Amino acid sequence: MNQHPEQTENSEKSEMTEMSTKPVQGEPLLKITDLQVAFSTMHGSVQAVDNASMELAAGSTLAIVGESGSGKSTTAMAAIGLLPGNGKVTGGSIRFDGQELVGMPESKLRRIRGEQIGLVPQDPMSNLNPVSKIGTQIAETLLTHRQATKKDVDQKVVAVMEQAGIPEAARRAKQYPHELSGGLRQRALIAIALACRPQLLIADEPTSALDVTVQQVILDQIGEMTQELGTAVLLITHDLGLAAERAQNLVVMHRGLVVETGPAEQLLNDPQHPYTQSLVRAAPSVAAVRLAPDAFAAPSGTSGSHAAGEPTADGDRPSSGTAVEGAPKRTAEPLVTITDLTKVYPKRGQADFYATRDVTLEIPRGSTVSIVGESGSGKTTTARMLLKLIEPTSGSITFEGKDVLNLNKADLKDFRQRVQAVFQDPYSSLNPMFTVGRIIEEPLVAYKRGNARERRERVLKLMDQVALPAHMFRRYPAELSGGQRQRIAIARALALNPDLIVCDEPVSALDVLVQAQILDLLKDLQQELGLSYLFISHDLAVVRLISDYVCVMKDGELVEAATSEEIFTNPRHPYTRKLLASIPGNELEIDADAEVA
C-alpha cells in the first residue's frame, strides 16, 4: 500500500514499513481456512465457529451475513486477536498479507492491529472513551503506531477527521463523545480505524444503530476513504440489502458454519442453501407489498391525498388543519384524530425548540398508520403525547371522539387499558426480575381481571397467540432471545384487549429473520383481533410491509402523508424521495408472493 509522504518523515518508522508490503501476487490479502473457535462456559465448551473458510482480495469488499449468533463477528474478532477471554482459536489458519496470525505473539499482533488492520465497531458510544476528547483518542492511535510526532499530531488529527467527513474538525476534536451525534461518533471511529491507512478494514455492523440517511452517508464515507487508500473491507452485517449493495462477494454464516459463498448478485438471484433462501425471502424491501395487501385497500376512486403540511406540486406548503386522507370512506369516525399537535421545549437563552409543530393525522379502525423519519423528526414525541406520557403544548387528541387531553380519572383508566405500547428494546422494557408469566400477568393484576387461575389461563392463551411455548412461563427475560422478548412485550400489550397498540421501533433491534416473524405476527393479530397500530420507524422497507397509511416527518413537521401504496410508488416530497433512495439494497426485488420466513 502506498505510504503518505508525511509517513516517511521519521526514521523511527522504518521498522514498520516492512510490515506494509503488499501480499504476494495472486495471494489473497486475508485467507481464513478451516477456522474453529470455541468458548469455555460453565456448561462446557461451545463451538462458535466450525471450519469456516473465506478469502478477501486486496482492495475488494467481502460481506459476512447472518443472524446474531451465526459466528460472523467471532470470525472477524479471531482474525485480529480480540476474542473475549473465554474464547480461543482451536483450529485452522488465518493468513494476512502472507503472515500467519494464529499463534502470533501478542506483541507482534498488537503492531498489526491499527497499523495494517483497522476496526470500526458497532456501538460508537460504548467504544469511545467517554472521558477523553475525540482528538485525544485519534492522536493516541497516531502516536502509538508512529504515524505522527507530538509536534505535528494535532495537525494530523484534524486532517484525519476532515478525511472522515467530520465538519469543523478542529472544534470537534476538542469535544467529548457525548457532545456528538450518533453519526459523528461513528465517523470518529472511522477516523481512528483509518488513521494509519491500513490494508484491511473490519467494519462490524458499523451503521446498525443509525438512521437510514445517516447510514448511507457513513457507508459512502467508508467507501470513499477505502477506495482512496486501496483498503480492503470485511463488512459484518445482518442486513442482506446493505451487504449486496456494498460488497462484491458474500459469505453466509449460520450457527458457526459457512453455508454459502459467492458473488453478491449470484447469491441474491439464485441462493442455493435453504438458510440463504430464507434470508432473501425475509429481507424487507421497498419493492415488496404489504403483508396483508387486500385487508384495508382503499376503494376505487380514492387517490390518497395528503396530510397537513405536505408540499403541493410547486413545493409550497398548504395551510394546516387537514387530516390524513386517502383512506377508505367510512361511516364511523376514526379511532384516533390528532389535530395541530405541537410540543415546544423552552431553551434558556435560545429560541424555543419545537419537537413537533402542527401535526395532524387520523388512525382509522383496524388499520396501521406508520410515522417515519430520522432521529429528531418528532415521530416518537408524537407517539408519547398520544400515550399521555408527555403533555403537548397545544393541539388536540381524540380517541373515539373523547378529548384525550382532558379525561377524568375513570375515562383515563379506560383509555390506559385500550391503548397499549410496544417499545424498541424489549429487554429494557421488561422487568428482569419478573418471570415471563408474571410480566404478561402484570396488567391483569393491575386492573383486577379475574382470579389467579383465570389470569394464568389468560397468560397461557396470550403466550400461545404470540407463539411462545408454555414451558417459558417460568423463564426470565435474560434467558430468552431478542425475538422471544419482543413477543413477551406484545403479549403483555394484548392482555387487556386494547383497540390501539403504539409500536415504537419494535423490530429495529432484531435480525432480519426474527424481524420478519414479528411483523408477520403483528399482521396476524391485527386480522384476528381487529387491532389498530400506530407504527413508529425510520425503516421504510419495514413500513412498506406493515402499513396501510404512511406519514413522513422531518424536523417536527408532517411533510407528506398518504396511503402506503402512493408513498412508495409516487412520493411527492423531496425528503420522502431521499429516504427511499437511502435504503440499502433498495433495488433488491423480492417475490411479493413469497412467504415471509
C-alpha positions as CSV (number, residue, x, y, z in Angstrom):
1,M,0.0,0.0,0.0
2,N,1.3,3.5,-0.9
3,Q,2.5,5.5,2.1
4,H,1.6,9.1,2.7
5,P,4.7,11.5,2.2
6,E,4.5,12.5,5.9
7,Q,4.6,8.9,7.0
8,T,8.2,8.6,5.9
9,E,9.4,11.7,7.8
10,N,10.8,9.9,10.8
11,S,13.5,7.3,10.6
12,E,11.9,5.6,13.6
13,K,9.1,4.4,11.3
14,S,11.4,2.3,9.1
15,E,10.9,-0.8,11.1
16,M,7.1,-0.6,10.4
17,T,7.4,-0.1,6.6
18,E,8.5,-3.7,6.1
19,M,5.1,-4.8,7.6
20,S,3.2,-2.7,4.9
21,T,4.2,-4.7,1.9
22,K,1.5,-5.9,-0.4
23,P,0.6,-9.6,-0.4
24,V,2.3,-11.9,-2.9
25,Q,0.8,-11.6,-6.4
26,G,-2.2,-13.8,-6.7
27,E,-2.4,-14.5,-3.0
28,P,-5.5,-13.1,-1.1
29,L,-4.8,-10.3,1.4
30,L,-6.8,-12.3,4.0
31,K,-7.2,-16.0,3.8
32,I,-9.2,-17.9,6.5
33,T,-9.0,-21.7,6.2
34,D,-11.0,-24.2,8.3
35,L,-11.2,-21.8,11.3
36,Q,-12.5,-23.2,14.5
37,V,-13.3,-21.0,17.6
38,A,-14.7,-22.3,20.9
39,F,-15.8,-20.6,24.1
40,S,-15.4,-22.0,27.5
41,T,-18.6,-21.8,29.6
42,M,-19.8,-23.2,32.9
43,H,-21.6,-25.9,30.9
44,G,-18.6,-26.9,28.9
45,S,-17.0,-25.8,25.5
46,V,-19.3,-24.2,22.9
47,Q,-18.2,-24.3,19.2
48,A,-18.9,-20.8,17.9
49,V,-17.2,-21.1,14.5
50,D,-16.8,-24.5,12.8
51,N,-14.4,-25.0,9.9
52,A,-15.1,-21.6,8.4
53,S,-13.1,-20.7,5.2
54,M,-13.1,-17.5,3.2
55,E,-10.8,-15.2,1.1
56,L,-10.6,-11.4,0.7
57,A,-8.6,-9.9,-2.1
58,A,-6.6,-6.7,-1.7
59,G,-8.8,-3.6,-2.4
60,S,-12.1,-5.5,-2.5
61,T,-15.1,-5.8,-0.2
62,L,-16.4,-9.1,1.4
63,A,-19.5,-9.1,3.5
64,I,-20.3,-11.8,6.1
65,V,-24.1,-12.0,6.6
66,G,-26.1,-14.0,9.1
67,E,-28.3,-13.5,12.2
68,S,-27.0,-13.0,15.8
69,G,-25.1,-16.0,17.0
70,S,-24.1,-17.1,13.5
71,G,-20.4,-16.6,14.2
72,K,-19.8,-13.7,11.8
73,S,-18.4,-11.2,14.4
74,T,-16.5,-14.0,16.2
75,T,-14.7,-14.9,12.9
76,A,-13.7,-11.2,12.4
77,M,-12.5,-10.8,16.0
78,A,-10.5,-14.0,15.8
79,A,-8.7,-12.5,12.8
80,I,-7.3,-9.6,14.9
81,G,-6.9,-11.5,18.2
82,L,-9.7,-9.7,20.0
83,L,-11.7,-12.7,21.2
84,P,-13.1,-12.5,24.7
85,G,-11.1,-14.1,27.5
86,N,-13.0,-17.3,27.3
87,G,-12.7,-17.6,23.5
88,K,-10.0,-19.4,21.7
89,V,-9.0,-20.4,18.2
90,T,-8.9,-24.2,18.4
91,G,-8.0,-25.0,14.8
92,G,-7.5,-23.7,11.3
93,S,-5.4,-20.9,9.8
94,I,-5.7,-17.1,9.4
95,R,-3.2,-15.6,7.0
96,F,-3.0,-11.9,6.5
97,D,-0.6,-10.4,4.0
98,G,1.3,-13.7,3.9
99,Q,1.7,-13.9,7.7
100,E,0.0,-16.5,9.9
101,L,-1.9,-14.7,12.6
102,V,-3.0,-17.8,14.6
103,G,-0.4,-18.3,17.3
104,M,1.4,-15.0,16.6
105,P,2.8,-13.4,19.8
106,E,0.6,-10.6,21.2
107,S,3.4,-8.0,20.9
108,K,3.7,-8.6,17.2
109,L,-0.1,-8.8,16.7
110,R,-0.6,-5.5,18.5
111,R,1.6,-3.8,15.9
112,I,-0.5,-5.2,13.1
113,R,-3.8,-4.0,14.7
114,G,-4.4,-0.4,13.8
115,E,-1.3,-0.2,11.6
116,Q,-2.4,-2.7,9.0
117,I,-5.8,-3.8,10.1
118,G,-8.4,-1.2,11.3
119,L,-11.6,-1.9,13.1
120,V,-14.9,0.1,13.1
121,P,-17.0,-1.5,15.9
122,Q,-20.8,-1.5,16.2
123,D,-21.7,0.9,19.0
124,P,-19.7,4.2,18.9
125,M,-20.8,5.3,22.4
126,S,-19.5,2.2,24.1
127,N,-16.3,2.1,22.0
128,L,-15.2,5.6,22.5
129,N,-13.7,6.7,25.9
130,P,-16.4,8.9,27.4
131,V,-13.9,11.0,29.4
132,S,-11.4,11.6,26.6
133,K,-11.8,14.1,23.9
134,I,-12.3,12.9,20.3
135,G,-9.0,14.5,19.1
136,T,-7.1,12.9,22.0
137,Q,-8.4,9.4,21.1
138,I,-7.4,9.8,17.4
139,A,-4.0,11.2,18.5
140,E,-3.4,8.2,20.7
141,T,-3.7,5.9,17.6
142,L,-1.4,8.0,15.5
143,L,1.3,8.2,18.2
144,T,1.1,4.6,19.2
145,H,1.7,3.5,15.6
146,R,4.3,6.2,15.0
147,Q,2.2,7.9,12.3
148,A,2.8,11.3,13.9
149,T,5.1,13.1,16.4
150,K,3.9,15.1,19.4
151,K,4.9,18.2,17.4
152,D,2.6,17.6,14.5
153,V,-0.1,15.2,15.9
154,D,-2.7,17.9,16.4
155,Q,-2.5,18.9,12.7
156,K,-2.7,15.3,11.6
157,V,-5.7,14.7,13.9
158,V,-7.6,17.5,12.1
159,A,-6.6,16.2,8.7
160,V,-7.8,12.6,9.6
161,M,-11.1,13.9,10.9
162,E,-11.7,16.0,7.8
163,Q,-10.9,13.0,5.7
164,A,-13.6,11.1,7.6
165,G,-16.1,13.8,6.8
166,I,-16.3,15.4,10.2
167,P,-17.3,19.1,9.8
168,E,-15.5,21.8,11.8
169,A,-12.8,19.2,12.6
170,A,-10.7,21.5,14.8
171,R,-13.6,22.3,17.0
172,R,-15.0,18.7,17.1
173,A,-11.5,17.4,18.1
174,K,-11.9,19.3,21.4
175,Q,-15.3,17.8,22.2
176,Y,-16.3,14.7,24.1
177,P,-18.2,11.7,22.6
178,H,-21.5,12.7,24.3
179,E,-21.4,16.1,22.6
180,L,-21.6,14.5,19.1
181,S,-24.5,12.9,17.3
182,G,-24.5,9.2,16.6
183,G,-23.4,9.8,13.0
184,L,-20.5,12.0,14.1
185,R,-19.4,9.5,16.7
186,Q,-19.4,6.7,14.1
187,R,-17.3,8.9,11.8
188,A,-14.8,9.4,14.7
189,L,-14.5,5.6,14.9
190,I,-13.9,5.5,11.2
191,A,-11.2,8.2,11.6
192,I,-9.5,6.1,14.3
193,A,-9.7,2.9,12.2
194,L,-8.3,4.5,9.0
195,A,-5.8,6.9,10.6
196,C,-2.9,4.7,9.9
197,R,-4.0,3.9,6.3
198,P,-4.5,0.1,6.9
199,Q,-4.6,-2.5,4.3
200,L,-7.7,-4.1,5.8
201,L,-10.7,-2.5,7.5
202,I,-13.1,-4.7,9.5
203,A,-16.5,-2.9,9.8
204,D,-18.6,-4.8,12.4
205,E,-22.2,-3.6,12.0
206,P,-21.0,-0.1,11.5
207,T,-24.4,1.5,10.9
208,S,-26.9,-0.7,12.6
209,A,-27.8,2.0,15.2
210,L,-28.1,4.8,12.7
211,D,-31.0,6.3,10.6
212,V,-31.1,5.2,7.0
213,T,-29.9,8.6,5.6
214,V,-27.1,8.8,8.1
215,Q,-26.3,5.2,7.4
216,Q,-25.9,5.9,3.7
217,V,-23.6,8.9,4.4
218,I,-21.4,6.7,6.7
219,L,-21.2,3.9,4.2
220,D,-20.3,6.3,1.4
221,Q,-17.6,7.8,3.6
222,I,-16.1,4.4,4.3
223,G,-16.3,3.5,0.6
224,E,-14.6,6.8,-0.5
225,M,-11.8,6.5,2.1
226,T,-11.1,2.9,1.5
227,Q,-11.1,3.4,-2.3
228,E,-8.7,6.3,-1.9
229,L,-6.4,4.3,0.3
230,G,-6.8,1.0,-1.6
231,T,-8.0,-0.7,1.6
232,A,-9.9,-4.0,1.6
233,V,-13.1,-4.2,3.6
234,L,-14.5,-7.0,5.7
235,L,-18.1,-6.0,6.3
236,I,-20.1,-7.7,9.1
237,T,-23.8,-7.3,8.9
238,H,-27.2,-9.0,9.2
239,D,-28.7,-6.7,6.6
240,L,-28.7,-8.5,3.3
241,G,-29.6,-5.4,1.3
242,L,-26.7,-3.5,2.7
243,A,-24.3,-6.4,2.1
244,A,-25.5,-6.8,-1.5
245,E,-25.1,-3.1,-2.2
246,R,-21.7,-2.6,-0.7
247,A,-19.8,-5.9,-1.3
248,Q,-18.6,-7.7,-4.4
249,N,-18.8,-11.1,-2.6
250,L,-20.9,-12.5,0.2
251,V,-20.3,-15.2,2.8
252,V,-23.4,-16.5,4.6
253,M,-22.9,-18.0,8.1
254,H,-25.4,-19.9,10.1
255,R,-24.7,-21.5,13.5
256,G,-21.0,-21.2,13.1
257,L,-20.9,-22.7,9.6
258,V,-20.2,-21.1,6.3
259,V,-23.3,-22.3,4.4
260,E,-22.8,-20.4,1.1
261,T,-20.4,-18.0,-0.5
262,G,-20.1,-16.3,-3.9
263,P,-20.7,-13.1,-5.8
264,A,-23.4,-10.9,-4.2
265,E,-25.6,-10.8,-7.3
266,Q,-25.4,-14.5,-7.8
267,L,-26.4,-15.2,-4.1
268,L,-29.4,-12.9,-4.3
269,N,-30.7,-14.1,-7.6
270,D,-30.1,-17.8,-7.2
271,P,-29.5,-18.7,-3.5
272,Q,-28.7,-22.4,-3.1
273,H,-28.8,-23.1,0.6
274,P,-32.2,-23.1,2.4
275,Y,-30.9,-20.6,5.0
276,T,-29.7,-18.1,2.3
277,Q,-33.1,-18.5,0.7
278,S,-34.9,-17.7,4.0
279,L,-32.7,-14.6,4.4
280,V,-33.6,-13.4,0.9
281,R,-37.3,-14.0,1.5
282,A,-37.3,-12.3,4.8
283,A,-35.3,-9.2,3.7
284,P,-37.6,-6.1,3.8
285,S,-37.7,-4.4,0.5
286,V,-39.4,-1.3,-0.9
287,A,-40.4,-3.5,-3.8
288,A,-42.4,-5.7,-1.5
289,V,-46.1,-5.3,-0.9
290,R,-48.0,-5.0,2.3
291,L,-48.2,-8.3,4.3
292,A,-52.0,-8.2,4.0
293,P,-52.3,-6.3,0.8
294,D,-56.1,-6.6,0.4
295,A,-57.0,-6.2,4.1
296,F,-57.7,-2.5,4.1
297,A,-57.4,-1.4,0.4
298,A,-58.9,1.8,-0.5
299,P,-61.9,1.6,-2.8
300,S,-61.5,2.6,-6.4
301,G,-61.7,6.3,-6.8
302,T,-59.7,7.3,-3.7
303,S,-56.5,8.8,-4.9
304,G,-54.9,9.1,-1.5
305,S,-54.5,12.8,-1.0
306,H,-52.1,14.1,1.6
307,A,-52.0,15.4,5.1
308,A,-51.4,18.8,6.6
309,G,-48.0,20.2,5.9
310,E,-47.4,18.3,2.6
311,P,-46.0,20.5,-0.2
312,T,-48.0,20.9,-3.3
313,A,-46.6,20.2,-6.7
314,D,-44.8,23.5,-6.8
315,G,-43.2,22.9,-3.4
316,D,-45.3,25.3,-1.3
317,R,-46.8,24.2,2.0
318,P,-50.6,24.3,2.2
319,S,-52.3,25.5,5.3
320,S,-52.6,23.1,8.2
321,G,-55.7,21.5,9.6
322,T,-56.3,18.7,7.0
323,A,-56.2,15.2,8.4
324,V,-54.7,12.2,6.6
325,E,-56.9,11.5,3.6
326,G,-56.9,8.8,1.0
327,A,-58.4,6.4,3.5
328,P,-61.4,4.2,2.6
329,K,-64.6,6.1,3.1
330,R,-66.0,5.4,6.5
331,T,-69.4,5.9,8.1
332,A,-67.9,5.8,11.6
333,E,-65.4,8.3,13.0
334,P,-61.7,7.3,13.1
335,L,-60.4,5.7,16.2
336,V,-57.9,8.5,16.8
337,T,-57.7,12.0,15.5
338,I,-54.7,14.2,16.1
339,T,-55.1,17.9,15.2
340,D,-52.4,20.6,15.1
341,L,-50.3,18.8,17.8
342,T,-47.4,20.9,18.9
343,K,-44.7,20.3,21.6
344,V,-42.3,23.1,22.5
345,Y,-39.3,22.8,24.8
346,P,-38.1,26.2,26.1
347,K,-34.3,26.7,25.9
348,R,-32.6,29.1,28.2
349,G,-31.0,32.0,26.3
350,Q,-32.0,30.5,23.0
351,A,-35.0,30.1,20.7
352,D,-37.6,27.5,21.8
353,F,-37.2,24.0,20.4
354,Y,-40.2,22.7,18.5
355,A,-40.2,18.9,18.9
356,T,-43.4,18.8,16.8
357,R,-45.3,21.5,15.0
358,D,-49.0,21.4,14.0
359,V,-49.0,17.6,13.4
360,T,-52.4,16.4,12.1
361,L,-53.4,12.8,11.3
362,E,-56.0,10.1,11.8
363,I,-55.8,6.4,12.7
364,P,-58.8,4.5,11.1
365,R,-60.1,1.5,13.0
366,G,-58.4,-1.8,12.2
367,S,-55.6,-0.2,10.1
368,T,-51.9,0.6,10.5
369,V,-50.7,4.1,10.3
370,S,-46.9,4.5,10.3
371,I,-44.8,7.6,11.1
372,V,-41.4,7.6,9.5
373,G,-38.4,9.9,9.7
374,E,-34.9,10.3,11.1
375,S,-34.0,10.6,14.7
376,G,-35.2,14.0,16.0
377,S,-38.0,14.2,13.4
378,G,-40.7,14.2,16.2
379,K,-42.2,10.8,15.5
380,T,-41.6,9.3,19.0
381,T,-42.6,12.6,20.6
382,T,-46.0,12.4,18.7
383,A,-46.4,8.8,19.9
384,R,-45.6,9.7,23.5
385,M,-48.2,12.5,23.5
386,L,-50.8,10.1,22.2
387,L,-49.9,7.7,25.0
388,K,-50.2,10.6,27.5
389,L,-46.6,10.1,28.6
390,I,-45.9,13.7,27.9
391,E,-48.3,16.7,27.6
392,P,-48.5,18.7,24.3
393,T,-48.0,22.4,24.3
394,S,-51.1,22.8,22.0
395,G,-53.4,20.9,19.8
396,S,-55.9,18.1,20.4
397,I,-56.1,14.3,20.5
398,T,-59.4,12.5,20.4
399,F,-59.9,8.8,21.0
400,E,-63.4,7.6,19.9
401,G,-64.5,11.2,19.9
402,K,-63.3,11.9,23.5
403,D,-60.7,14.5,24.3
404,V,-57.7,12.6,25.5
405,L,-56.0,15.6,27.0
406,N,-58.9,16.3,29.4
407,L,-60.0,12.8,30.5
408,N,-61.4,12.4,34.0
409,K,-60.0,9.7,36.2
410,A,-62.4,7.0,35.2
411,D,-62.0,7.7,31.5
412,L,-58.2,7.9,31.8
413,K,-58.2,4.4,33.4
414,D,-60.3,3.1,30.5
415,F,-58.0,4.8,28.0
416,R,-54.9,3.2,29.5
417,Q,-56.5,-0.2,29.0
418,R,-57.4,0.4,25.4
419,V,-54.2,2.0,24.2
420,Q,-51.0,-0.1,24.8
421,A,-47.4,0.2,23.7
422,V,-44.6,-2.0,22.4
423,F,-41.2,-0.3,22.6
424,Q,-37.9,-0.7,20.7
425,D,-35.7,-2.5,23.2
426,P,-37.7,-5.4,24.7
427,Y,-35.0,-6.1,27.3
428,S,-35.1,-2.6,28.9
429,S,-38.9,-2.5,28.8
430,L,-39.3,-5.8,30.6
431,N,-38.7,-6.2,34.4
432,P,-35.6,-8.5,34.5
433,M,-36.7,-9.8,38.0
434,F,-40.1,-11.0,36.8
435,T,-40.8,-14.3,35.0
436,V,-42.4,-14.3,31.6
437,G,-45.7,-15.3,33.2
438,R,-45.6,-12.5,35.8
439,I,-44.7,-9.9,33.1
440,I,-47.7,-10.8,31.0
441,E,-50.0,-11.1,34.0
442,E,-49.0,-7.7,35.4
443,P,-51.6,-5.6,33.6
444,L,-54.3,-8.2,34.5
445,V,-53.4,-7.8,38.2
446,A,-53.2,-4.0,38.0
447,Y,-56.8,-3.9,36.6
448,K,-58.1,-6.7,38.8
449,R,-59.0,-9.0,36.0
450,G,-60.1,-12.5,37.2
451,N,-58.7,-14.7,40.0
452,A,-55.2,-16.4,39.9
453,R,-56.4,-19.4,38.0
454,E,-58.2,-17.3,35.3
455,R,-55.2,-15.0,35.0
456,R,-52.9,-18.0,34.4
457,E,-55.2,-19.3,31.8
458,R,-55.3,-15.9,30.1
459,V,-51.5,-15.7,30.2
460,L,-51.1,-19.1,28.6
461,K,-53.6,-18.2,25.9
462,L,-51.7,-15.0,25.2
463,M,-48.4,-16.9,25.0
464,D,-50.0,-19.2,22.5
465,Q,-51.2,-16.3,20.5
466,V,-47.7,-14.9,20.1
467,A,-46.1,-18.4,19.5
468,L,-44.3,-18.6,22.9
469,P,-44.3,-22.2,24.2
470,A,-45.9,-22.8,27.6
471,H,-42.7,-24.1,29.2
472,M,-41.3,-20.5,29.0
473,F,-43.8,-19.4,31.7
474,R,-41.2,-19.5,34.4
475,R,-38.3,-18.2,32.4
476,Y,-36.7,-14.8,32.9
477,P,-36.1,-12.3,30.1
478,A,-32.3,-12.8,30.3
479,E,-32.8,-16.4,29.3
480,L,-34.6,-15.6,26.1
481,S,-33.6,-14.3,22.6
482,G,-34.4,-10.7,21.4
483,G,-37.3,-12.0,19.3
484,Q,-38.8,-14.0,22.2
485,R,-38.6,-11.0,24.5
486,Q,-40.4,-8.9,21.9
487,R,-43.1,-11.5,21.7
488,I,-43.5,-11.2,25.5
489,A,-43.9,-7.4,25.1
490,I,-46.6,-7.9,22.5
491,A,-48.4,-10.5,24.7
492,R,-48.4,-8.0,27.6
493,A,-49.7,-5.3,25.4
494,L,-52.6,-7.6,24.3
495,A,-53.5,-8.7,27.9
496,L,-56.3,-6.1,28.3
497,N,-57.8,-6.4,24.8
498,P,-56.7,-3.0,23.5
499,D,-58.0,-1.3,20.5
500,L,-54.8,0.5,19.6
501,I,-51.1,-0.5,20.0
502,V,-48.4,2.0,19.6
503,C,-45.3,0.2,18.2
504,D,-42.2,2.4,18.7
505,E,-39.4,0.9,16.5
506,P,-40.5,-2.6,17.6
507,V,-38.2,-4.5,15.2
508,S,-35.2,-2.2,14.6
509,A,-33.0,-4.1,17.1
510,L,-33.9,-7.6,15.6
511,D,-32.2,-9.7,13.0
512,V,-33.9,-9.9,9.6
513,L,-35.4,-13.4,10.1
514,V,-36.8,-12.5,13.6
515,Q,-37.9,-9.1,12.3
516,A,-40.0,-10.9,9.6
517,Q,-41.5,-13.2,12.2
518,I,-42.6,-10.3,14.4
519,L,-44.1,-8.3,11.5
520,D,-46.0,-11.4,10.4
521,L,-47.2,-11.9,14.0
522,L,-48.4,-8.3,14.1
523,K,-50.3,-8.7,10.9
524,D,-51.9,-12.0,12.0
525,L,-53.0,-10.4,15.3
526,Q,-54.5,-7.4,13.5
527,Q,-56.6,-9.7,11.3
528,E,-57.6,-11.9,14.2
529,L,-58.4,-9.2,16.7
530,G,-59.2,-6.1,14.6
531,L,-56.3,-4.1,16.2
532,S,-55.2,-0.7,15.1
533,Y,-51.5,0.2,15.1
534,L,-49.5,3.4,15.2
535,F,-46.1,2.1,13.9
536,I,-43.0,4.3,14.5
537,S,-40.0,3.5,12.4
538,H,-37.1,5.0,10.4
539,D,-37.0,1.9,8.1
540,L,-39.2,2.5,5.1
541,A,-38.7,-1.1,3.8
542,V,-40.3,-2.4,7.1
543,V,-43.0,0.2,6.9
544,R,-44.0,-0.9,3.4
545,L,-44.7,-4.4,4.7
546,I,-46.9,-3.4,7.7
547,S,-48.7,-0.1,6.8
548,D,-51.9,1.0,5.2
549,Y,-51.1,4.7,5.6
550,V,-47.7,6.4,6.0
551,C,-46.9,9.8,7.5
552,V,-43.4,11.3,6.9
553,M,-42.0,13.6,9.5
554,K,-39.0,15.9,9.3
555,D,-37.8,18.4,11.9
556,G,-41.0,18.1,13.8
557,E,-43.4,18.7,10.9
558,L,-45.5,16.3,8.8
559,V,-44.2,16.8,5.3
560,E,-46.2,14.1,3.5
561,A,-48.9,11.6,4.2
562,A,-50.9,9.2,2.1
563,T,-51.7,5.6,1.6
564,S,-48.7,3.2,1.7
565,E,-49.1,2.4,-2.0
566,E,-48.9,6.1,-3.0
567,I,-46.0,6.9,-0.8
568,F,-43.9,4.1,-2.3
569,T,-45.0,4.4,-5.9
570,N,-45.4,8.2,-6.1
571,P,-43.5,10.1,-3.4
572,R,-44.0,13.8,-3.8
573,H,-41.8,15.4,-1.2
574,P,-38.0,15.6,-1.8
575,Y,-37.4,14.3,1.7
576,T,-39.6,11.2,1.2
577,R,-37.7,10.5,-2.1
578,K,-34.4,10.9,-0.2
579,L,-35.5,8.4,2.5
580,L,-36.5,5.9,-0.2
581,A,-33.2,6.3,-2.1
582,S,-31.2,5.9,1.1
583,I,-32.4,2.4,1.9
584,P,-29.6,-0.1,1.4
585,G,-30.4,-2.5,-1.4
586,N,-33.5,-0.5,-2.4
587,E,-33.3,-2.0,-5.9
588,L,-33.4,-5.5,-4.4
589,E,-36.6,-7.2,-5.6
590,I,-38.3,-9.8,-3.6
591,D,-41.1,-12.0,-4.9
592,A,-44.3,-10.5,-3.5
593,D,-45.9,-13.9,-3.4
594,A,-43.0,-15.5,-1.4
595,E,-43.9,-16.5,2.1
596,V,-42.2,-14.4,4.7
597,A,-39.9,-16.7,6.7
